[in-house]
């Protein structure tokens, strides 16, 4: 039996089906007739108590308008007493005839015995009276099913119209949880968390400790980009200004290279030793020299301008007749056999060695077995010479 909004019972007089047996008639106005005192003439069964009438006598509850509208004829009052209870019923029917009763062809109300009187307010008991004849029972069941279907459609429509009403919220707990998750992900403007693993940011030391892929025979475009920004000279000694250029298309970290140059040159173990010099990176204007990171092919071209051949051992140079101090990108990325995995120290040596040439220093070697190689020794090519074994060293003043 369809439930009504608000959890109440159907209005008096509304047909209903009980127990799946449409041929059974129930007391209370749906299938049988009640006497003045509400007691059925047949053996009775206990049914749910109807709402108590207000003081002063029983009062018929007005049907909801959408129930009445569902039957299409505003002149027919389906919720008023039946014809045998209210003689005036036929006067309210269309055309003024009892034959206009919409249920007259499918129900026989007069087959129910007259009710007997009893105590006022007593609940009906016993079995409801059975209709006479299988045909009558079938028609009665059809009528009840039709009315029940119409009322169910009306109620469903009203529930849909009142979707925001707290009395008709019938979502399951799972639906409400899913709606909450969906609204949280769509409506609050927060970004959806990414499922990709977060890449850890490497420190300067970690980046300088890694080798990078670059072909030994790479010949770049010969076009350079200056690294933007300024790195102020930290000391008070003789100041040298420089710019950092990086050849296009190398795929190396230009910012890392520029940071390494600034930190290396201004280290107390470098040419800034004891405040004698200080180095400042600029982006515009005329620098004292340009430290250039370039492919092996481009490095060779610029070194050849100063009469130097870097192709034999794929090395770097200070092209003294130009403004450029050339750092071979292959060596910067891959290092040398002499330094092995000490790639950070090797990069410091490259910078100090070539800038040392720009400052006027020439090649030298170590004099004793087992001592540190001077920074101006060609350590990319060799550490050992004339039976003397030298140790790798990236600094002009390593003891500081």
GUVEXDO-962019 format. One line per field, with one value per residue (C-alpha): x, y, z; chain; residue number from 1; residue in one letter. Coordinates in steps of 0.02 Angstrom, whole numbers. Layout:
REM GUVEXDO-962019
px = c(X / ...)
py = c(Y / ...)
pz = c(Z / ...)
torba = c(A / ...)
lolum = c(NUM / ...)
drenvex = c(A / ...)
END
This chain:
REM GUVEXDO-962019
px = c(0 / 76 / 130 / 71 / 180 / 203 / 179 / -12 / -153 / -263 / -410 / -575 / -655 / -496 / -494 / -342 / -273 / -223 / -124 / -124 / -308 / -416 / -575 / -567 / -666 / -605 / -700 / -669 / -752 / -639 / -731 / -871 / -996 / -985 / -1134 / -1159 / -1048 / -909 / -940 / -946 / -1085 / -965 / -832 / -699 / -509 / -408 / -353 / -243 / -335 / -384 / -342 / -457 / -594 / -589 / -706 / -884 / -901 / -814 / -747 / -708 / -527 / -522 / -431 / -274 / -306 / -178 / -272 / -435 / -354 / -287 / -465 / -492 / -671 / -684 / -870 / -841 / -802 / -725 / -687 / -863 / -974 / -1037 / -1211 / -1287 / -1216 / -1257 / -1417 / -1361 / -1215 / -1314 / -1355 / -1168 / -1134 / -1125 / -1295 / -1379 / -1388 / -1318 / -1274 / -1134 / -1039 / -866 / -864 / -1044 / -994 / -858 / -920 / -1076 / -1081 / -1250 / -1184 / -1114 / -1235 / -1298 / -1182 / -1236 / -1216 / -1092 / -995 / -943 / -759 / -734 / -610 / -682 / -645 / -675 / -656 / -715 / -869 / -836 / -911 / -1039 / -983 / -813 / -851 / -890 / -732 / -627 / -701 / -679 / -494 / -467 / -546 / -439 / -280 / -325 / -357 / -200 / -94 / -163 / -129 / 47 / 84 / 17 / 121 / 277 / 255 / 233 / 389 / 488 / 421 / 470 / 646 / 718 / 590 / 667 / 510 / 544 / 732 / 751 / 931 / 1032 / 1184 / 1295 / 1208 / 1230 / 1413 / 1442 / 1352 / 1460 / 1618 / 1561 / 1513 / 1677 / 1776 / 1675 / 1608 / 1740 / 1869 / 2006 / 2128 / 2117 / 2266 / 2386 / 2420 / 2594 / 2738 / 2812 / 2986 / 3108 / 3203 / 3390 / 3509 / 3655 / 3776 / 3669 / 3658 / 3844 / 3875 / 3783 / 3844 / 3735 / 3715 / 3803 / 3887 / 4077 / 4063 / 3918 / 3929 / 3802 / 3724 / 3853 / 3715 / 3722 / 3601 / 3664 / 3607 / 3495 / 3522 / 3663 / 3773 / 3860 / 4043 / 4055 / 4230 / 4323 / 4476 / 4508 / 4341 / 4319 / 4154 / 4101 / 3948 / 3893 / 3840 / 3768 / 3753 / 3576 / 3518 / 3637 / 3501 / 3606 / 3555 / 3617 / 3570 / 3670 / 3822 / 3811 / 3792 / 3942 / 4052 / 4006 / 4030 / 4193 / 4281 / 4236 / 4287 / 4437 / 4531 / 4509 / 4577 / 4485 / 4607 / 4625 / 4518 / 4643 / 4508 / 4318 / 4206 / 4038 / 3920 / 3827 / 3696 / 3714 / 3857 / 4038 / 4114 / 4299 / 4271 / 4131 / 4132 / 4051 / 3978 / 3980 / 3974 / 4141 / 4122 / 4087 / 4225 / 4351 / 4302 / 4323 / 4487 / 4555 / 4533 / 4672 / 4780 / 4730 / 4680 / 4557 / 4503 / 4643 / 4586 / 4418 / 4468 / 4426 / 4527 / 4545 / 4529 / 4641 / 4618 / 4430 / 4322 / 4276 / 4339 / 4277 / 4214 / 4187 / 4008 / 4057 / 4186 / 4067 / 3934 / 4043 / 4206 / 4369 / 4453 / 4577 / 4439 / 4324 / 4164 / 4227 / 4127 / 4094 / 4279 / 4318 / 4196 / 4278 / 4447 / 4384 / 4326 / 4481 / 4602 / 4530 / 4498 / 4675 / 4736 / 4631 / 4717 / 4889 / 4937 / 5023 / 5033 / 5134 / 5149 / 5176 / 5358 / 5344 / 5262 / 5098 / 5074 / 4924 / 4927 / 4932 / 4766 / 4860 / 4915 / 4819 / 4727 / 4598 / 4740 / 4848 / 4894 / 5054 / 5212 / 5394 / 5364 / 5280 / 5104 / 5000 / 4836 / 4683 / 4658 / 4532 / 4599 / 4738 / 4753 / 4692 / 4758 / 4647)
py = c(0 / 169 / 278 / 456 / 607 / 642 / 462 / 482 / 369 / 389 / 506 / 426 / 341 / 308 / 130 / 28 / -149 / -256 / -416 / -432 / -491 / -361 / -463 / -433 / -288 / -194 / -96 / 90 / 149 / 74 / -90 / -105 / 6 / 66 / 108 / 264 / 198 / 129 / -59 / -184 / -312 / -454 / -533 / -403 / -391 / -257 / -118 / 34 / 169 / 321 / 496 / 552 / 670 / 843 / 884 / 908 / 758 / 674 / 788 / 733 / 781 / 880 / 786 / 862 / 958 / 862 / 699 / 774 / 846 / 675 / 616 / 758 / 801 / 937 / 902 / 726 / 713 / 541 / 565 / 602 / 465 / 334 / 342 / 225 / 333 / 503 / 516 / 686 / 604 / 580 / 764 / 804 / 683 / 743 / 748 / 726 / 537 / 400 / 310 / 438 / 358 / 318 / 155 / 103 / -16 / -104 / -110 / -162 / -64 / -137 / -314 / -269 / -303 / -160 / -123 / -151 / -20 / -31 / 74 / 245 / 247 / 57 / -16 / -130 / -315 / -478 / -524 / -399 / -447 / -537 / -474 / -582 / -659 / -681 / -553 / -420 / -460 / -447 / -279 / -219 / -268 / -178 / -20 / -27 / -53 / 92 / 212 / 154 / 182 / 358 / 403 / 331 / 438 / 594 / 560 / 526 / 688 / 785 / 706 / 757 / 935 / 944 / 873 / 1005 / 971 / 886 / 775 / 685 / 659 / 474 / 462 / 319 / 358 / 302 / 422 / 567 / 527 / 514 / 679 / 761 / 697 / 754 / 927 / 945 / 901 / 1008 / 1155 / 1223 / 1269 / 1168 / 1084 / 899 / 814 / 740 / 555 / 576 / 559 / 725 / 755 / 807 / 970 / 940 / 1050 / 1141 / 1009 / 867 / 945 / 977 / 797 / 725 / 691 / 737 / 664 / 755 / 687 / 708 / 760 / 881 / 1036 / 1166 / 1313 / 1439 / 1551 / 1602 / 1661 / 1767 / 1707 / 1843 / 1923 / 1995 / 1915 / 2051 / 2041 / 1988 / 2054 / 2219 / 2169 / 2204 / 2180 / 2086 / 2085 / 1942 / 1882 / 1702 / 1642 / 1469 / 1399 / 1364 / 1183 / 1103 / 1044 / 1088 / 1193 / 1369 / 1436 / 1299 / 1339 / 1526 / 1489 / 1374 / 1507 / 1639 / 1524 / 1449 / 1612 / 1697 / 1549 / 1593 / 1444 / 1520 / 1678 / 1785 / 1717 / 1831 / 1965 / 1999 / 1992 / 1985 / 1934 / 2002 / 1930 / 2056 / 2038 / 2198 / 2318 / 2280 / 2142 / 2105 / 1934 / 1813 / 1638 / 1532 / 1356 / 1283 / 1119 / 1037 / 1095 / 1277 / 1275 / 1219 / 1361 / 1496 / 1423 / 1416 / 1605 / 1617 / 1482 / 1343 / 1165 / 1085 / 942 / 819 / 789 / 878 / 1009 / 1190 / 1349 / 1534 / 1615 / 1761 / 1858 / 1863 / 1905 / 1723 / 1597 / 1434 / 1291 / 1131 / 1071 / 889 / 902 / 1000 / 865 / 708 / 752 / 659 / 494 / 583 / 638 / 488 / 515 / 676 / 777 / 923 / 950 / 930 / 1070 / 1185 / 1145 / 1187 / 1359 / 1401 / 1336 / 1434 / 1595 / 1575 / 1591 / 1749 / 1818 / 1784 / 1614 / 1478 / 1288 / 1208 / 1033 / 958 / 926 / 787 / 618 / 615 / 801 / 900 / 949 / 1139 / 1206 / 1265 / 1087 / 1011 / 893 / 844 / 765 / 692 / 686 / 585 / 644 / 592 / 456 / 578 / 542 / 699 / 707 / 796 / 973 / 1105 / 1256 / 1385 / 1395 / 1227 / 1250 / 1399)
pz = c(0 / -49 / 92 / 105 / 136 / 319 / 374 / 395 / 343 / 190 / 203 / 250 / 103 / 2 / -70 / -23 / -44 / 103 / 100 / -89 / -90 / -179 / -147 / 42 / 108 / 260 / 386 / 394 / 235 / 102 / 69 / 197 / 279 / 457 / 561 / 658 / 794 / 681 / 710 / 567 / 554 / 516 / 629 / 652 / 651 / 735 / 616 / 645 / 741 / 641 / 701 / 840 / 790 / 868 / 1011 / 956 / 846 / 699 / 563 / 386 / 338 / 176 / 37 / -35 / -193 / -296 / -253 / -315 / -472 / -519 / -561 / -683 / -635 / -505 / -479 / -419 / -234 / -216 / -33 / 25 / 99 / -21 / -96 / 32 / 171 / 100 / -5 / -63 / -153 / -312 / -317 / -326 / -467 / -648 / -734 / -563 / -575 / -467 / -629 / -651 / -507 / -582 / -485 / -518 / -658 / -559 / -379 / -289 / -127 / -76 / -57 / 114 / 259 / 364 / 511 / 687 / 820 / 960 / 1085 / 1026 / 975 / 984 / 862 / 726 / 749 / 656 / 473 / 342 / 242 / 78 / -85 / -175 / -338 / -419 / -554 / -426 / -331 / -488 / -537 / -359 / -362 / -527 / -458 / -302 / -404 / -518 / -375 / -285 / -442 / -467 / -286 / -297 / -451 / -363 / -208 / -311 / -405 / -245 / -170 / -324 / -312 / -129 / -151 / -34 / 104 / 256 / 273 / 109 / 119 / 86 / 28 / 95 / 201 / 56 / -65 / 54 / 79 / -108 / -138 / -4 / -86 / -258 / -199 / -106 / -261 / -381 / -285 / -169 / -301 / -220 / -336 / -354 / -275 / -403 / -398 / -474 / -350 / -294 / -364 / -228 / -257 / -263 / -167 / -249 / -182 / -248 / -422 / -427 / -377 / -527 / -703 / -851 / -1024 / -1167 / -1323 / -1337 / -1520 / -1502 / -1611 / -1559 / -1648 / -1589 / -1520 / -1338 / -1205 / -1061 / -892 / -821 / -653 / -551 / -417 / -316 / -273 / -91 / -51 / -51 / -154 / -337 / -423 / -586 / -676 / -787 / -884 / -904 / -1078 / -1113 / -1287 / -1343 / -1354 / -1230 / -1113 / -961 / -810 / -851 / -678 / -594 / -701 / -659 / -473 / -477 / -558 / -428 / -278 / -343 / -388 / -224 / -116 / -4 / -79 / -252 / -333 / -205 / -74 / 78 / -4 / -142 / -274 / -285 / -431 / -482 / -611 / -719 / -854 / -954 / -987 / -1029 / -921 / -897 / -975 / -1023 / -952 / -1088 / -1076 / -1252 / -1347 / -1395 / -1575 / -1529 / -1397 / -1528 / -1645 / -1513 / -1448 / -1625 / -1635 / -1507 / -1588 / -1469 / -1519 / -1400 / -1513 / -1466 / -1286 / -1298 / -1170 / -1124 / -1149 / -1116 / -1286 / -1236 / -1398 / -1368 / -1220 / -1191 / -1066 / -1144 / -1036 / -1135 / -1098 / -1122 / -984 / -874 / -894 / -889 / -802 / -834 / -795 / -682 / -563 / -581 / -482 / -400 / -525 / -407 / -374 / -559 / -606 / -478 / -555 / -731 / -677 / -575 / -708 / -856 / -758 / -692 / -872 / -892 / -737 / -815 / -744 / -849 / -842 / -701 / -627 / -456 / -405 / -275 / -277 / -184 / -169 / -233 / -414 / -439 / -505 / -662 / -703 / -850 / -735 / -867 / -966 / -828 / -644 / -659 / -749 / -751 / -621 / -502 / -445 / -410 / -317 / -392 / -328 / -384 / -285 / -305 / -115 / -51 / 126 / 165)
torba = c(A / A / A / A / A / A / A / A / A / A / A / A / A / A / A / A / A / A / A / A / A / A / A / A / A / A / A / A / A / A / A / A / A / A / A / A / A / A / A / A / A / A / A / A / A / A / A / A / A / A / A / A / A / A / A / A / A / A / A / A / A / A / A / A / A / A / A / A / A / A / A / A / A / A / A / A / A / A / A / A / A / A / A / A / A / A / A / A / A / A / A / A / A / A / A / A / A / A / A / A / A / A / A / A / A / A / A / A / A / A / A / A / A / A / A / A / A / A / A / A / A / A / A / A / A / A / A / A / A / A / A / A / A / A / A / A / A / A / A / A / A / A / A / A / A / A / A / A / A / A / A / A / A / A / A / A / A / A / A / A / A / A / A / A / A / A / A / A / A / A / A / A / A / A / A / A / A / A / A / A / A / A / A / A / A / A / A / A / A / A / A / A / A / A / A / A / A / A / A / A / A / A / A / A / A / A / A / A / A / A / A / A / A / A / A / A / A / A / A / A / A / A / A / A / A / A / A / A / A / A / A / A / A / A / A / A / A / A / A / A / A / A / A / A / A / A / A / A / A / A / A / A / A / A / A / A / A / A / A / A / A / A / A / A / A / A / A / A / A / A / A / A / A / A / A / A / A / A / A / A / A / A / A / A / A / A / A / A / A / A / A / A / A / A / A / A / A / A / A / A / A / A / A / A / A / A / A / A / A / A / A / A / A / A / A / A / A / A / A / A / A / A / A / A / A / A / A / A / A / A / A / A / A / A / A / A / A / A / A / A / A / A / A / A / A / A / A / A / A / A / A / A / A / A / A / A / A / A / A / A / A / A / A / A / A / A / A / A / A / A / A / A / A / A / A / A / A / A / A / A / A / A / A / A / A / A / A / A / A / A / A / A / A / A / A / A / A / A / A / A)
lolum = c(1 / 2 / 3 / 4 / 5 / 6 / 7 / 8 / 9 / 10 / 11 / 12 / 13 / 14 / 15 / 16 / 17 / 18 / 19 / 20 / 21 / 22 / 23 / 24 / 25 / 26 / 27 / 28 / 29 / 30 / 31 / 32 / 33 / 34 / 35 / 36 / 37 / 38 / 39 / 40 / 41 / 42 / 43 / 44 / 45 / 46 / 47 / 48 / 49 / 50 / 51 / 52 / 53 / 54 / 55 / 56 / 57 / 58 / 59 / 60 / 61 / 62 / 63 / 64 / 65 / 66 / 67 / 68 / 69 / 70 / 71 / 72 / 73 / 74 / 75 / 76 / 77 / 78 / 79 / 80 / 81 / 82 / 83 / 84 / 85 / 86 / 87 / 88 / 89 / 90 / 91 / 92 / 93 / 94 / 95 / 96 / 97 / 98 / 99 / 100 / 101 / 102 / 103 / 104 / 105 / 106 / 107 / 108 / 109 / 110 / 111 / 112 / 113 / 114 / 115 / 116 / 117 / 118 / 119 / 120 / 121 / 122 / 123 / 124 / 125 / 126 / 127 / 128 / 129 / 130 / 131 / 132 / 133 / 134 / 135 / 136 / 137 / 138 / 139 / 140 / 141 / 142 / 143 / 144 / 145 / 146 / 147 / 148 / 149 / 150 / 151 / 152 / 153 / 154 / 155 / 156 / 157 / 158 / 159 / 160 / 161 / 162 / 163 / 164 / 165 / 166 / 167 / 168 / 169 / 170 / 171 / 172 / 173 / 174 / 175 / 176 / 177 / 178 / 179 / 180 / 181 / 182 / 183 / 184 / 185 / 186 / 187 / 188 / 189 / 190 / 191 / 192 / 193 / 194 / 195 / 196 / 197 / 198 / 199 / 200 / 201 / 202 / 203 / 204 / 205 / 206 / 207 / 208 / 209 / 210 / 211 / 212 / 213 / 214 / 215 / 216 / 217 / 218 / 219 / 220 / 221 / 222 / 223 / 224 / 225 / 226 / 227 / 228 / 229 / 230 / 231 / 232 / 233 / 234 / 235 / 236 / 237 / 238 / 239 / 240 / 241 / 242 / 243 / 244 / 245 / 246 / 247 / 248 / 249 / 250 / 251 / 252 / 253 / 254 / 255 / 256 / 257 / 258 / 259 / 260 / 261 / 262 / 263 / 264 / 265 / 266 / 267 / 268 / 269 / 270 / 271 / 272 / 273 / 274 / 275 / 276 / 277 / 278 / 279 / 280 / 281 / 282 / 283 / 284 / 285 / 286 / 287 / 288 / 289 / 290 / 291 / 292 / 293 / 294 / 295 / 296 / 297 / 298 / 299 / 300 / 301 / 302 / 303 / 304 / 305 / 306 / 307 / 308 / 309 / 310 / 311 / 312 / 313 / 314 / 315 / 316 / 317 / 318 / 319 / 320 / 321 / 322 / 323 / 324 / 325 / 326 / 327 / 328 / 329 / 330 / 331 / 332 / 333 / 334 / 335 / 336 / 337 / 338 / 339 / 340 / 341 / 342 / 343 / 344 / 345 / 346 / 347 / 348 / 349 / 350 / 351 / 352 / 353 / 354 / 355 / 356 / 357 / 358 / 359 / 360 / 361 / 362 / 363 / 364 / 365 / 366 / 367 / 368 / 369 / 370 / 371 / 372 / 373 / 374 / 375 / 376 / 377 / 378 / 379 / 380 / 381 / 382 / 383 / 384 / 385 / 386 / 387 / 388 / 389 / 390 / 391 / 392 / 393 / 394 / 395 / 396 / 397 / 398 / 399 / 400)
drenvex = c(X / X / X / X / X / X / X / X / X / X / X / X / X / X / X / X / X / X / X / X / X / X / X / X / X / X / X / X / X / X / X / X / X / X / X / X / X / X / X / X / X / X / X / X / X / X / X / X / X / X / X / X / X / X / X / X / X / X / X / X / X / X / X / X / X / X / X / X / X / X / X / X / X / X / X / X / X / X / X / X / X / X / X / X / X / X / X / X / X / X / X / X / X / X / X / X / X / X / X / X / X / X / X / X / X / X / X / X / X / X / X / X / X / X / X / X / X / X / X / X / X / X / X / X / X / X / X / X / X / X / X / X / X / X / X / X / X / X / X / X / X / X / X / X / X / X / X / X / X / X / X / X / X / X / X / X / X / X / X / X / X / X / X / X / X / X / X / X / X / X / X / X / X / X / X / X / X / X / X / X / X / X / X / X / X / X / X / X / X / X / X / X / X / X / X / X / X / X / X / X / X / X / X / X / X / X / X / X / X / X / X / X / X / X / X / X / X / X / X / X / X / X / X / X / X / X / X / X / X / X / X / X / X / X / X / X / X / X / X / X / X / X / X / X / X / X / X / X / X / X / X / X / X / X / X / X / X / X / X / X / X / X / X / X / X / X / X / X / X / X / X / X / X / X / X / X / X / X / X / X / X / X / X / X / X / X / X / X / X / X / X / X / X / X / X / X / X / X / X / X / X / X / X / X / X / X / X / X / X / X / X / X / X / X / X / X / X / X / X / X / X / X / X / X / X / X / X / X / X / X / X / X / X / X / X / X / X / X / X / X / X / X / X / X / X / X / X / X / X / X / X / X / X / X / X / X / X / X / X / X / X / X / X / X / X / X / X / X / X / X / X / X / X / X / X / X / X / X / X / X / X / X / X / X / X / X / X / X / X / X / X / X / X / X / X / X / X / X / X / X)
END
